[in-house]
Amino acid sequence: MLPLFVVDPAFERAGAPRRALLHDCLQALDEATGGALVIRHGDPVDEIPAIADEVGADSVYVSKDFAPYGRRRDEHVADALRGTGRHLRGVGSPYAVEPGSVRKDDGKPYAVFTPFSRRWRIHGWQTPIDTPRSPNWRTAPSDGLPPRPGVPFELPFADEAQVTADWQQFRSTGLDRYAELRDRPAVAGTSHLSPYLKYGLTHPRQLMINPQPRGEGAITFQSELAWREFYADVLFHQPHTAWRNLNSKFDEIAVDTGSLAQEKFRRWCEGMTGFPIVDAGMRQLLATGWMHNRIRMIVASFLVKDLHLPWQWGARFFLQHLLDGDLASNNHGWQWAAGTGTGAAPYFRVFNPTAQQQRWDRNGEYVQRWIPELDTSAYPAPIVDHGVERREALDRYQAIKGR
Ligand SMILES: Cc1cc2nc3c(=O)[nH]c(=O)nc-3n(C[C@H](O)[C@H](O)[C@H](O)COP(=O)(O)OP(=O)(O)OC[C@H]3O[C@@H](n4cnc5c(N)ncnc54)[C@H](O)[C@@H]3O)c2cc1C
């Protein structure tokens, strides 16, 4: 067996944090395989058949990708291999249950989270198998690691053993209070595992040994992982929803894109809107590559409903800066907040950023941590009036409602 990773030039489009983390993950994987990992740079459609030929491999095994680009790429790789009499075999996926395999009785996919999650749990998943200790690795010349772009923060540990230890620590000390603390951005109430799930340093099956967990914390945690699986499933069935409204009715809604809109967007990106809970979130993102889930919902709602900008602008910015940036979770998380996607947040439900701050960061601990100049004249006045913009958002919604 030859362990191979092909650095696809398409990955250059990913933001610096994700490219840096990929670098560190590959380095750790190389160490874990005793230096056996072969890295090649180039189009996988060319590279994979070439190396299969070099080492005389009959089959190539790949962890299945379910997002639009990865699916197309793997189909092209399979075609290229077939041309040389070889097979591409997809094994496993980054999900507990493969996207596409949870369906209604009539075979149709689910469009709503709760019934999906019920069926997903019944479908169940296998417990992980142990990795063989010393596989008999083949070797081949390697191109070496991709360049590591600079990022303005320290990256999380890209080491499987450390991630397992972090998870065990969270399971024994944080999981019981997860349901209670997960919405409080000032406390470390969530697992922070998202970048590791993204890069496969852990797998949902390792975090959900028991398909029927006990206790409110464990049940809620499993449900959050189910959201990740649900969004991957939705994107699998409807790949066009990566960048287009799932609910096409919203294609008609008016959004602002002119120079004033660009200026508002810039202020949002920099964490300078004058709404502390929004600005704290954006600064946390820029300073750490991660943002708390409750705050992701608030800043996304603000961009769409208070600034009237296209959700795609925000989604793209998130993918550039998040360490856990993932097309399915991110773009459907954005559509959820924008009210254009799956589920329960109807368009006319508009988050009030001030009320959200009072509810989830009552003592102002989170906003003060991220905005040192908060109580000084250096902090800007609000760039919009929430009451006015809320009405504007509702008017725009009314205008398309009857259509
Ligand atoms: C606008 C928006 C954009 C988002 N973009 C991403 C993204 O690019 N990548 C990403 O992994 N998550 C994204 N999320 C989901 C969620 O915010 C993060 O997964 C979570 O904050 C990660 O922190 P954690 O690992 O401590 O989460 P925990 O609370 O510890 O949850 C455990 C795991 O469950 C999954 N999860 C939790 N909440 C969600 C959710 N709402 N949707 C999907 N999966 C979830 C994640 O894999 C997470 O690591 C987004 C949410 C919103 C509202």
Ligand as a Chemical Component Dictionary entry (heavy atoms), coordinates in Angstrom:
data_LIG
# 
_chem_comp.id                   LIG 
_chem_comp.type                 NON-POLYMER 
_chem_comp.pdbx_formal_charge   0 
_chem_comp.three_letter_code    LIG 
# 
loop_
_chem_comp_atom.comp_id 
_chem_comp_atom.atom_id 
_chem_comp_atom.alt_atom_id 
_chem_comp_atom.type_symbol 
_chem_comp_atom.charge 
_chem_comp_atom.model_Cartn_x 
_chem_comp_atom.model_Cartn_y 
_chem_comp_atom.model_Cartn_z 
_chem_comp_atom.pdbx_ordinal 
LIG C1  C1  C 0 -23.225 31.157 8.944  1  
LIG C2  C2  C 0 -22.609 29.870 9.444  2  
LIG C3  C3  C 0 -21.477 29.361 8.823  3  
LIG C4  C4  C 0 -20.895 28.170 9.268  4  
LIG N1  N1  N 0 -19.784 27.676 8.616  5  
LIG C5  C5  C 0 -19.258 26.481 9.002  6  
LIG C6  C6  C 0 -18.139 25.922 8.327  7  
LIG O1  O1  O 0 -17.629 26.476 7.341  8  
LIG N2  N2  N 0 -17.632 24.752 8.780  9  
LIG C7  C7  C 0 -18.164 24.104 9.870  10 
LIG O2  O2  O 0 -17.653 23.040 10.235 11 
LIG N3  N3  N 0 -19.230 24.587 10.506 12 
LIG C8  C8  C 0 -19.799 25.770 10.110 13 
LIG N4  N4  N 0 -20.877 26.266 10.789 14 
LIG C9  C9  C 0 -21.473 25.474 11.882 15 
LIG C10 C10 C 0 -20.952 25.773 13.294 16 
LIG O3  O3  O 0 -20.931 27.141 13.538 17 
LIG C11 C11 C 0 -19.552 25.202 13.550 18 
LIG O4  O4  O 0 -19.493 23.853 13.140 19 
LIG C12 C12 C 0 -19.202 25.246 15.027 20 
LIG O5  O5  O 0 -19.249 26.576 15.491 21 
LIG C13 C13 C 0 -17.822 24.660 15.251 22 
LIG O6  O6  O 0 -17.435 24.766 16.582 23 
LIG P1  P1  P 0 -17.297 23.478 17.508 24 
LIG O7  O7  O 0 -16.484 22.445 16.817 25 
LIG O8  O8  O 0 -16.861 23.931 18.854 26 
LIG O9  O9  O 0 -18.807 22.992 17.559 27 
LIG P2  P2  P 0 -19.617 22.023 18.581 28 
LIG O10 O10 O 0 -20.689 22.855 19.148 29 
LIG O11 O11 O 0 -18.644 21.408 19.535 30 
LIG O12 O12 O 0 -20.240 20.971 17.638 31 
LIG C14 C14 C 0 -19.587 19.728 17.294 32 
LIG C15 C15 C 0 -19.527 19.591 15.791 33 
LIG O13 O13 O 0 -20.845 19.533 15.239 34 
LIG C16 C16 C 0 -20.862 20.164 13.966 35 
LIG N5  N5  N 0 -21.766 21.314 14.010 36 
LIG C17 C17 C 0 -22.119 22.048 15.084 37 
LIG N6  N6  N 0 -23.034 22.981 14.739 38 
LIG C18 C18 C 0 -23.236 22.849 13.419 39 
LIG C19 C19 C 0 -24.074 23.524 12.477 40 
LIG N7  N7  N 0 -24.894 24.521 12.831 41 
LIG N8  N8  N 0 -24.015 23.138 11.190 42 
LIG C20 C20 C 0 -23.213 22.117 10.798 43 
LIG N9  N9  N 0 -22.413 21.443 11.657 44 
LIG C21 C21 C 0 -22.429 21.793 12.942 45 
LIG C22 C22 C 0 -19.450 20.638 13.698 46 
LIG O14 O14 O 0 -18.795 19.662 12.932 47 
LIG C23 C23 C 0 -18.862 20.758 15.088 48 
LIG O15 O15 O 0 -17.453 20.639 15.115 49 
LIG C24 C24 C 0 -21.477 27.471 10.356 50 
LIG C25 C25 C 0 -22.612 28.004 10.979 51 
LIG C26 C26 C 0 -23.178 29.183 10.540 52 
LIG C27 C27 C 0 -24.398 29.730 11.229 53 
# 
loop_
_chem_comp_bond.comp_id 
_chem_comp_bond.atom_id_1 
_chem_comp_bond.atom_id_2 
_chem_comp_bond.value_order 
_chem_comp_bond.pdbx_ordinal 
LIG C1  C2  SING 1  
LIG C2  C3  SING 2  
LIG C2  C26 DOUB 3  
LIG C3  C4  DOUB 4  
LIG C4  N1  SING 5  
LIG C4  C24 SING 6  
LIG N1  C5  DOUB 7  
LIG C5  C6  SING 8  
LIG C5  C8  SING 9  
LIG C6  O1  DOUB 10 
LIG C6  N2  SING 11 
LIG N2  C7  SING 12 
LIG C7  O2  DOUB 13 
LIG C7  N3  SING 14 
LIG N3  C8  DOUB 15 
LIG C8  N4  SING 16 
LIG N4  C9  SING 17 
LIG N4  C24 SING 18 
LIG C9  C10 SING 19 
LIG C10 O3  SING 20 
LIG C10 C11 SING 21 
LIG C11 O4  SING 22 
LIG C11 C12 SING 23 
LIG C12 O5  SING 24 
LIG C12 C13 SING 25 
LIG C13 O6  SING 26 
LIG O6  P1  SING 27 
LIG P1  O7  DOUB 28 
LIG P1  O8  SING 29 
LIG P1  O9  SING 30 
LIG O9  P2  SING 31 
LIG P2  O10 DOUB 32 
LIG P2  O11 SING 33 
LIG P2  O12 SING 34 
LIG O12 C14 SING 35 
LIG C14 C15 SING 36 
LIG C15 O13 SING 37 
LIG C15 C23 SING 38 
LIG O13 C16 SING 39 
LIG C16 N5  SING 40 
LIG C16 C22 SING 41 
LIG N5  C17 SING 42 
LIG N5  C21 SING 43 
LIG C17 N6  DOUB 44 
LIG N6  C18 SING 45 
LIG C18 C19 SING 46 
LIG C18 C21 DOUB 47 
LIG C19 N7  SING 48 
LIG C19 N8  DOUB 49 
LIG N8  C20 SING 50 
LIG C20 N9  DOUB 51 
LIG N9  C21 SING 52 
LIG C22 O14 SING 53 
LIG C22 C23 SING 54 
LIG C23 O15 SING 55 
LIG C24 C25 DOUB 56 
LIG C25 C26 SING 57 
LIG C26 C27 SING 58 
# 
